[in-house]
Amino acid sequence: MKHTALIAEDEALLAENLRQELARLWPELHIVSMAAHGQAAVDAALQKHPDVCFLDIRMPGMTGLEAAAAMAEDWPADQPFPLLVFVTAYDQYAVQAFERSAIDYVLKPVQSERLAQTCERLKKALALRQSAGHTNPPAPQVAEPASLELAIQQLRQLLGTAIGEPGSNAANTASGANALTARPAPPLRLLQVGLGNTIHMVPVDEVLYFEAADKYVRVLTASKEHLVRISLRELLPQLDTQRFWQVHRSVIVRSDAIDRVIRDETGKVTLHLHGSPERIAVSRLYAPLFKGL
């Protein structure tokens, strides 16, 4: 049986090299899409439902991890989630993070021998999936999460891990090299929102939620809405994560602004906020945050 794959890599030469290596090592594998950035990878994956996704970690706009998480959020329940292979130039700390999950990885520059091992693991995993009628049996040595829910859990762990480029502060801090010198900045307390010649001072404690809006972030309080020119990815590290929870790839909500959490018969989670008629949808990537005691 022929299987399908997607390659997401913003460097054209590296993408083509990976395509050629896969054609040599796994001739039966059909490449259904070559995506040049994260959002293109998400769109193509949700349209074509490939069996395997090879995702570069560093891509413009959306990282490979974020692209995989976005796929998981919107993946149809009646389709098997693709096997994920991350292509990374990251250091040993990051490699250890991947090795603790069932998600596979290959290092840049891609070596034929290592890629061949990955291909064999993928073939075994796909064969097991096929024989089980799309039920994923437990096989720790195989690069396949046991289910979409496990894939989501592992992606959340990887997204929450401080993986940095070799020599970066994130990598060194995570590995302990800068443990004594790295001092996190205090959480943001006040937003300075510019509007024409006026700067509005918005206490962060009054914000109900933040929502990504193209190149801006919508800042919603009980009485007003503001736009700030910053990405959600840049904003999140500046917030107190004990109080501000990411509940969707495009939404961060103040936890003590949540009045109640409603889970419907399909498992969809919706937040109702104090002092606001708006309802916030929680993606399944972040739904495990909300569990009744």
C-alpha positions as CSV (number, residue, x, y, z in Angstrom):
1,M,0.0,0.0,0.0
2,K,1.3,3.4,-0.9
3,H,1.6,6.0,1.9
4,T,1.7,9.7,1.7
5,A,3.8,12.4,3.3
6,L,4.2,16.1,3.7
7,I,7.5,18.0,3.9
8,A,7.5,21.4,5.5
9,E,10.9,23.2,5.1
10,D,11.5,26.9,4.3
11,E,14.9,26.3,2.7
12,A,14.2,25.0,-0.8
13,L,17.5,23.2,-1.2
14,L,17.1,21.3,2.1
15,A,13.5,20.5,1.2
16,E,14.5,19.1,-2.2
17,N,17.4,17.1,-0.7
18,L,15.0,15.5,1.9
19,R,12.5,14.7,-0.9
20,Q,15.2,13.0,-3.0
21,E,16.6,11.1,0.0
22,L,13.1,9.8,0.8
23,A,12.5,8.9,-2.9
24,R,15.7,6.8,-2.7
25,L,15.1,5.2,0.7
26,W,11.3,4.8,0.4
27,P,10.2,4.8,-3.2
28,E,6.6,3.9,-2.3
29,L,6.2,7.0,-0.3
30,H,4.2,9.7,-2.2
31,I,5.0,13.3,-1.3
32,V,1.7,15.1,-1.5
33,S,2.8,18.6,-0.5
34,M,6.0,20.7,-0.1
35,A,5.2,23.5,2.3
36,A,7.5,26.5,2.7
37,H,6.2,27.7,6.0
38,G,4.2,26.5,9.0
39,Q,0.7,27.8,8.1
40,A,1.1,26.3,4.6
41,A,2.0,23.0,6.3
42,V,-1.1,23.1,8.5
43,D,-3.4,24.0,5.6
44,A,-2.0,21.2,3.4
45,A,-2.1,18.6,6.1
46,L,-5.7,19.4,7.0
47,Q,-6.7,19.2,3.3
48,K,-4.7,16.1,2.3
49,H,-4.4,14.1,5.5
50,P,-1.0,12.7,4.9
51,D,0.3,9.6,6.8
52,V,3.5,11.3,7.7
53,C,4.6,14.9,8.3
54,F,8.3,15.9,8.1
55,L,8.4,19.3,9.8
56,D,11.3,21.7,10.1
57,I,11.4,23.2,13.6
58,R,12.4,26.7,12.5
59,M,10.1,28.1,9.9
60,P,8.8,31.6,9.3
61,G,5.8,32.7,11.3
62,M,5.0,29.3,12.9
63,T,7.5,26.8,14.2
64,G,7.2,23.1,13.3
65,L,6.0,22.3,16.8
66,E,3.4,25.0,16.6
67,A,2.3,23.8,13.2
68,A,1.9,20.2,14.5
69,A,-0.1,21.6,17.5
70,A,-2.4,23.5,15.1
71,M,-2.9,20.4,13.0
72,A,-3.9,18.5,16.2
73,E,-6.3,21.1,17.3
74,D,-8.3,20.9,14.0
75,W,-7.7,17.3,13.0
76,P,-10.9,15.4,12.1
77,A,-11.7,12.6,14.6
78,D,-12.4,10.1,11.9
79,Q,-8.9,10.4,10.4
80,P,-5.7,8.8,11.9
81,F,-3.3,11.6,13.0
82,P,-0.1,11.7,10.9
83,L,3.1,10.3,12.2
84,L,5.4,13.3,13.0
85,V,9.1,13.6,12.3
86,F,10.8,16.9,13.2
87,V,13.9,18.0,11.3
88,T,16.0,20.0,13.7
89,A,19.4,21.6,14.2
90,Y,18.9,21.8,17.9
91,D,21.3,20.8,20.6
92,Q,21.5,17.7,22.7
93,Y,19.0,19.1,25.3
94,A,16.4,19.4,22.6
95,V,17.2,16.0,21.2
96,Q,16.6,14.5,24.7
97,A,13.2,16.2,24.8
98,F,12.2,14.5,21.5
99,E,13.6,11.2,22.7
100,R,11.3,11.2,25.7
101,S,8.3,11.3,23.4
102,A,7.1,8.9,20.8
103,I,7.7,11.6,18.2
104,D,10.7,11.0,16.0
105,Y,13.3,13.5,14.8
106,V,16.3,13.8,12.4
107,L,19.1,16.2,12.8
108,K,20.3,18.7,10.2
109,P,22.1,18.1,7.9
110,V,20.0,15.0,7.3
111,Q,22.2,11.9,7.2
112,S,21.0,9.0,5.0
113,E,21.7,6.3,7.6
114,R,19.7,8.1,10.3
115,L,16.9,8.9,7.8
116,A,16.8,5.2,6.8
117,Q,16.2,4.3,10.5
118,T,13.4,6.7,10.7
119,C,11.8,5.4,7.5
120,E,11.9,1.8,8.9
121,R,10.3,2.9,12.1
122,L,7.6,4.8,10.1
123,K,6.9,1.7,7.9
124,K,6.5,-0.5,11.0
125,A,4.2,2.0,12.7
126,L,2.1,2.4,9.5
127,A,1.9,-1.4,9.1
128,L,0.8,-1.8,12.7
129,R,-1.8,0.9,12.2
130,Q,-3.1,-0.7,9.0
131,S,-3.3,-4.2,10.6
132,A,-5.2,-2.8,13.6
133,G,-7.7,-0.9,11.5
134,H,-6.3,2.5,12.4
135,T,-6.0,1.6,16.1
136,N,-2.6,2.5,17.3
137,P,-1.1,-0.3,19.5
138,P,1.5,0.6,22.1
139,A,5.0,0.3,20.7
140,P,7.5,2.6,22.4
141,Q,10.2,1.9,19.9
142,V,8.0,3.0,17.1
143,A,7.7,6.7,16.2
144,E,3.9,6.9,16.6
145,P,1.8,8.3,19.4
146,A,-0.7,5.8,20.7
147,S,-3.6,8.2,19.9
148,L,-4.4,11.7,18.9
149,E,-4.9,12.5,22.5
150,L,-1.4,11.2,23.3
151,A,0.0,13.2,20.4
152,I,-1.6,16.3,21.8
153,Q,-0.2,15.6,25.3
154,Q,3.3,15.1,23.9
155,L,3.1,18.2,21.8
156,R,2.0,20.3,24.8
157,Q,5.0,19.0,26.7
158,L,7.4,19.8,23.9
159,L,5.8,23.2,23.4
160,G,6.3,23.9,27.1
161,T,9.9,22.8,27.1
162,A,12.5,25.6,26.7
163,I,14.1,24.3,23.6
164,G,16.6,26.7,22.1
165,E,19.1,26.8,19.3
166,P,22.7,25.7,20.2
167,G,24.3,28.4,22.3
168,S,21.0,30.2,22.9
169,N,20.0,31.5,26.3
170,A,17.0,29.2,26.3
171,A,19.0,26.1,25.6
172,N,21.7,27.0,28.2
173,T,19.2,28.0,30.8
174,A,17.2,24.7,30.3
175,S,20.4,22.6,30.5
176,G,21.5,24.4,33.7
177,A,24.4,26.3,32.2
178,N,23.0,29.6,33.1
179,A,20.9,28.5,36.1
180,L,22.8,30.8,38.5
181,T,22.9,33.9,36.2
182,A,19.5,33.8,34.4
183,R,16.9,35.9,36.3
184,P,13.5,36.0,34.7
185,A,12.0,39.4,34.3
186,P,9.0,40.3,36.6
187,P,5.6,39.7,35.0
188,L,4.1,42.5,32.9
189,R,1.8,44.7,35.1
190,L,0.9,47.6,32.8
191,L,0.2,47.8,29.0
192,Q,1.0,51.0,27.3
193,V,-1.4,51.1,24.4
194,G,-0.7,53.8,21.8
195,L,-3.6,55.4,19.9
196,G,-2.6,58.3,17.7
197,N,-0.9,60.8,20.0
198,T,-2.3,59.2,23.1
199,I,-1.0,56.4,25.2
200,H,-3.5,54.5,27.3
201,M,-2.2,52.8,30.5
202,V,-4.1,49.5,30.8
203,P,-3.5,47.4,34.0
204,V,-2.9,43.8,33.0
205,D,-5.1,42.8,36.0
206,E,-8.1,44.3,34.2
207,V,-7.6,42.2,31.0
208,L,-10.1,39.4,30.5
209,Y,-8.3,37.8,27.6
210,F,-5.8,38.4,24.8
211,E,-6.6,37.3,21.2
212,A,-4.3,37.2,18.2
213,A,-5.5,39.3,15.3
214,D,-3.1,39.2,12.3
215,K,0.0,41.2,13.3
216,Y,-1.8,42.6,16.4
217,V,-3.2,41.3,19.7
218,R,-6.7,42.3,20.8
219,V,-6.8,43.2,24.5
220,L,-10.2,42.8,26.0
221,T,-11.2,44.3,29.3
222,A,-14.7,44.3,30.8
223,S,-15.4,47.8,29.3
224,K,-12.9,48.3,26.4
225,E,-11.0,46.7,23.6
226,H,-7.5,47.7,22.5
227,L,-5.1,46.7,19.8
228,V,-1.4,46.3,20.5
229,R,1.3,45.6,17.8
230,I,2.8,42.5,19.3
231,S,2.5,38.8,18.6
232,L,0.9,36.4,21.1
233,R,4.2,34.5,21.1
234,E,6.1,37.6,22.2
235,L,3.5,38.5,24.8
236,L,3.1,35.2,26.6
237,P,6.5,35.1,28.2
238,Q,5.9,38.6,29.7
239,L,2.7,37.4,31.5
240,D,2.3,35.7,34.8
241,T,1.5,32.2,33.6
242,Q,0.0,31.3,37.0
243,R,-2.8,33.8,36.2
244,F,-2.8,33.9,32.4
245,W,-3.5,30.6,30.6
246,Q,-3.2,29.9,27.0
247,V,-6.4,28.0,26.0
248,H,-6.1,28.2,22.2
249,R,-3.2,28.9,19.9
250,S,-4.7,32.4,19.4
251,V,-6.1,33.1,22.9
252,I,-4.7,33.7,26.4
253,V,-7.3,34.2,29.2
254,R,-6.9,35.5,32.7
255,S,-7.7,32.5,34.8
256,D,-9.6,34.4,37.6
257,A,-11.8,36.0,35.0
258,I,-13.3,32.6,34.2
259,D,-16.8,32.1,35.7
260,R,-17.5,28.6,34.6
261,V,-16.4,26.0,32.1
262,I,-18.9,24.1,30.0
263,R,-18.0,20.8,28.3
264,D,-20.7,19.6,25.8
265,E,-21.5,16.0,24.8
266,T,-18.8,16.0,22.1
267,G,-16.1,17.0,24.6
268,K,-15.9,20.6,23.3
269,V,-14.9,23.0,26.1
270,T,-16.2,26.6,26.3
271,L,-15.3,29.3,28.9
272,H,-17.8,31.8,30.3
273,L,-16.2,34.9,31.8
274,H,-17.2,37.3,34.6
275,G,-18.5,40.6,33.2
276,S,-18.5,39.5,29.6
277,P,-21.1,37.9,27.3
278,E,-18.3,36.5,25.1
279,R,-17.6,32.8,25.1
280,I,-14.1,31.4,24.7
281,A,-13.6,28.1,22.9
282,V,-10.8,26.0,24.3
283,S,-8.9,23.9,21.8
284,R,-8.4,20.2,22.5
285,L,-4.7,20.9,22.9
286,Y,-5.4,22.8,26.1
287,A,-8.6,21.2,27.2
288,P,-6.8,19.1,29.8
289,L,-6.2,22.3,31.8
290,F,-9.8,22.0,32.9
291,K,-10.7,19.0,35.1
292,G,-13.3,19.0,37.8
293,L,-12.1,18.0,41.3
